[in-house]
């Protein structure tokens, strides 16, 4: 089995700047980490690798410093990595991003399974995985909690999905794409030895010179949606620190609730 994992490098903190013209996050120069849900996707791939002897390749699209996220993924057990980077890809919406990712995967090779995190910590659209699957013409199951693979039925894989208080098992023909929910498993930690080994592994780099995509398909020109404004919402909520006996706290809480109700 050959597995591809799509990851994204997201800012470590919320203290990031926004381009005043494009309203996109300025990622260069800010410390980055692997998107948390993508770590769950990597762990899912590692479990399948241990079961089947699969090869796992990890992909990310972003500025050159996104190489850090790929090195971290290699340290977690991924075998190969591909950085997709070019100024002409910058500012793309989820549609333009998905087109580039799908093209890159197809150029890299054939995969039986593609995994991604269900949501990113910075955008949280939950759209890219499904769009990549659509552009590649393969089945997709969103926001899964787990996977089971029967080597006696190598043409299919079963996703476990929780919905409306019930657990669903959805069987999909391979190749397929699954987006993995944050917190669905316990991601493993890299060792010092694996981190050192990851620094020396080769890294594939794709630019648009390799993908040869039309200018009107990628980046801002290829994005049918755009952010027209961004702002920090004003917060009117306040925190109260209360002390006293249970009776005094109850009386004070009642007083504060009555004050808030009077403002409505």
C-alpha positions in Angstrom: 0.0 0.0 0.0 1.2 3.5 -0.9 -0.1 6.3 1.3 0.0 10.1 0.8 -0.6 12.5 3.7 -1.4 16.1 3.2 -0.2 18.4 5.9 -0.2 22.2 6.5 2.3 24.3 8.5 0.2 26.6 10.7 1.4 29.4 13.1 2.4 28.3 16.6 0.6 31.3 18.1 -2.4 33.5 17.2 -0.1 36.5 17.0 0.2 36.7 13.2 0.0 39.6 10.8 -2.4 39.9 7.9 -1.6 41.4 4.5 -3.6 44.7 4.3 -4.2 44.2 0.5 -4.9 40.4 0.2 -6.1 39.9 3.8 -4.2 36.6 3.8 -2.0 35.5 6.7 1.6 36.5 6.4 3.3 33.1 7.1 6.9 33.9 6.4 8.9 34.7 9.4 6.4 33.3 11.9 7.2 30.1 13.8 5.2 27.2 12.4 4.1 23.7 13.4 2.2 20.8 11.8 -1.5 21.4 11.9 -2.8 19.4 14.9 -5.4 17.4 13.0 -2.7 16.5 10.4 -0.8 14.8 13.2 -3.8 12.6 13.7 -3.7 11.8 9.9 0.0 11.0 10.2 -0.6 8.7 13.1 -3.4 6.9 11.1 -0.9 6.4 8.3 1.7 5.1 10.7 -0.7 2.5 12.0 -1.4 1.3 8.5 2.3 1.3 7.7 2.9 -1.0 10.6 0.1 -3.3 9.5 0.8 -3.4 5.8 4.4 -2.3 5.3 3.1 0.7 3.4 5.3 3.5 2.0 4.1 7.0 3.3 4.8 10.2 1.5 3.9 13.5 3.0 3.0 16.7 1.0 2.7 20.3 1.9 2.1 23.5 0.0 3.5 26.7 1.4 6.6 29.0 1.6 10.0 27.5 1.6 10.2 27.4 5.4 7.3 24.9 5.3 10.2 22.4 5.0 10.2 22.3 8.8 6.8 20.7 8.9 7.9 18.0 6.4 11.1 17.3 8.4 8.9 16.9 11.5 6.7 14.5 9.6 9.7 12.5 8.5 10.8 12.3 12.1 7.4 10.7 12.9 8.0 7.9 10.5 6.9 9.2 7.0 9.3 7.8 4.3 9.3 10.6 1.7 8.3 14.2 1.4 7.3 16.8 -1.1 7.3 20.6 -0.7 5.1 22.5 -3.2 6.3 26.1 -3.2 6.1 29.0 -5.7 5.2 32.6 -5.3 2.5 32.2 -7.9 0.7 29.7 -5.6 0.4 32.4 -2.8 -2.9 33.8 -1.8 -4.9 30.9 -3.3 -8.3 29.9 -1.8 -9.3 26.3 -1.1 -10.2 25.7 -4.7 -6.8 26.9 -6.1 -5.0 25.1 -3.3 -6.8 21.8 -3.9 -6.0 22.0 -7.6 -2.3 22.3 -6.9 -2.2 19.5 -4.4 -4.1 17.2 -6.7 -1.7 17.9 -9.5 1.3 17.4 -7.3 0.1 14.0 -6.0 -0.6 12.8 -9.5 2.8 13.9 -10.7 4.5 12.3 -7.7 3.0 8.8 -8.3 0.1 6.5 -7.7 -1.3 6.2 -4.1 -3.8 3.8 -2.7 -4.9 6.1 0.1 -4.6 9.8 0.7 -5.1 11.2 4.2 -5.5 14.7 5.5 -6.5 16.5 8.7 -10.2 17.3 8.7 -9.7 21.0 9.7 -6.8 23.4 9.8 -6.1 25.4 13.0 -5.8 28.7 11.0 -8.6 28.4 8.4 -10.8 25.6 9.6 -12.8 25.4 6.3 -12.7 21.6 6.1 -12.8 21.9 2.3 -9.4 21.1 0.9 -9.5 17.3 1.4 -12.9 16.9 -0.3 -11.8 19.2 -3.2 -8.6 17.2 -3.8 -10.6 14.0 -4.0 -13.0 15.6 -6.5 -10.2 16.9 -8.7 -8.6 13.4 -8.6 -12.0 11.7 -9.2 -11.7 9.4 -6.2 -14.0 8.6 -3.2 -13.8 10.7 -0.1 -15.1 10.3 3.5 -14.9 13.4 5.7 -14.1 13.8 9.4 -13.4 10.1 10.2 -12.4 8.8 13.6 -10.6 5.7 12.4 -9.8 3.3 9.6 -9.8 -0.5 9.3 -8.1 -2.3 6.5 -8.5 -6.0 5.6 -5.6 -7.3 3.6 -7.9 -10.0 2.3 -9.9 -7.3 0.6 -7.2 -5.0 -0.8 -9.4 -3.0 -3.1 -11.4 -1.4 -0.2 -10.9 0.3 3.1 -13.5 1.0 5.9 -13.8 4.4 7.6 -15.2 4.7 11.1 -17.3 7.9 11.4 -19.3 9.2 14.4 -22.5 11.1 13.5 -25.5 12.1 15.5 -24.6 9.9 18.4 -24.1 6.8 16.2 -21.0 5.1 14.8 -21.0 4.5 11.1 -18.7 2.2 9.1 -18.3 3.4 5.5 -16.6 1.1 3.0 -14.8 2.9 0.1 -13.1 1.6 -3.0 -9.4 2.4 -3.3 -7.8 4.7 -4.2 -9.7 7.0 -1.8 -9.1 10.1 0.4 -10.0 10.3 4.1 -9.9 13.4 6.3 -9.1 12.6 9.9 -10.6 14.3 12.9 -8.5 16.1 15.5 -8.2 14.0 18.6 -9.2 10.8 17.0 -6.0 9.1 18.1 -2.9 9.7 20.1 -0.1 11.0 17.8 3.3 9.4 18.5 6.3 11.6 19.4 9.5 11.8 17.5 12.8 10.6 19.1 16.1 12.4 19.0 17.4 9.7 16.7 14.5 10.1 14.3 14.8 13.8 14.2 18.5 13.6 13.3 17.7 11.0 10.6 15.0 13.3 9.2 17.4 16.1 8.6 19.4 14.0 6.1 16.5 12.6 4.1 16.0 13.9 0.6 13.2 16.3 -0.1 11.3 16.6 -3.4 10.4 20.2 -4.4 7.8 21.2 -6.9 7.3 24.6 -8.4 4.9 25.6 -11.1 7.8 25.0 -13.6 7.3 21.3 -12.7 3.5 21.3 -12.5 2.9 23.6 -15.5 -0.4 24.8 -14.4 -2.1 27.8 -16.1 -1.8 31.2 -14.3 -5.5 31.6 -14.1 -5.9 28.3 -12.2 -3.6 29.0 -9.3 -3.0 31.7 -6.6 -5.2 34.7 -6.5 -6.1 34.7 -10.2 -7.3 31.1 -9.8 -9.4 31.8 -6.7 -13.1 32.4 -7.3 -13.5 33.4 -3.6 -11.5 36.1 -1.8 -11.4 37.8 1.6 -12.6 41.4 1.3 -12.0 42.4 4.9 -10.6 41.1 8.2 -10.9 42.6 11.7 -10.5 41.8 15.3 -14.0 41.5 16.8 -14.7 43.7 19.8 -15.1 41.7 23.0 -17.5 42.9 25.7 -17.3 39.9 27.9 -15.7 40.2 31.3 -14.3 37.7 33.8 -15.1 37.9 37.5 -13.0 36.3 40.2 -15.2 35.5 43.2 -14.3 34.3 46.7 -16.3 33.5 49.7 -18.4 30.8 51.2 -20.8 28.7 49.0 -23.7 30.8 50.2 -21.9 34.1 49.5 -20.8 32.9 46.0 -24.3 31.8 45.2 -25.7 35.2 46.2 -23.0 37.1 44.2 -23.6 34.9 41.1 -27.4 35.7 41.4 -26.6 39.4 41.6 -24.3 39.3 38.6 -26.9 37.3 36.5 -29.6 39.8 37.4 -27.3 42.7 36.3 -26.6 41.0 32.9 -30.3 40.3 32.4 -31.1 44.0 33.0 -28.8 44.9 30.1 -30.8 42.9 27.6 
